[in-house]
């Protein structure tokens, strides 16, 4: 399968049942930019736009550019695990609380855009 940013963004939008205009309001990425990505007029959008879109969908900005290889995913997970394990118990707890709060905020924002 040929991976493009437009197909990935389209799948994410369908999965989350969100329109271009609602996504634009939720992410502050201009609706014409989203449309140009989807129609493949813009193949390399500004990185800050990709970060906002990725954050909204709960994916990494890099994943918007294409699926990483299995080896790259494994290395990334191993590195992340090592970094988390280097944190103190207090820091680790704070990280997980912050992650949970961000997840709740994202779910709440999505419910308002539907």
NORSUL-V635898 format. One line per field, one symbol per residue. ss: DSSP state (h for helix, s for strand, l for the rest). psi: psi as a letter, one per 40 degrees, with the letter a starting at -180 (. if undefined). burial: # if it has 16 or more other ideal C-beta (glycine too) atoms within 10 Angstrom, else .. A space follows every 50 residues. Layout:
ss->???
psi->???
burial->???
This chain:
ss->llllhhhhhhhhhhhllllhhhhhhhhlllhhhhhhhhllllllllhhhh hhhhhhhlllhhhhhllllhhhhhhhhhhhhhhhhlllhhhhhhhhhhhh hhhhhhhhhhhhhl
psi->hhhidddddddddddefhidddddddefhhddddddddefdhdgiidddd ddddddefiiddddeihiiddddddddddddddddeiidddddddddddd dddddddddddde.
burial->....##.##..##..#.#.#.###.##.#...##..##...#..#...## .###.##......##................................... .....#...#..#.
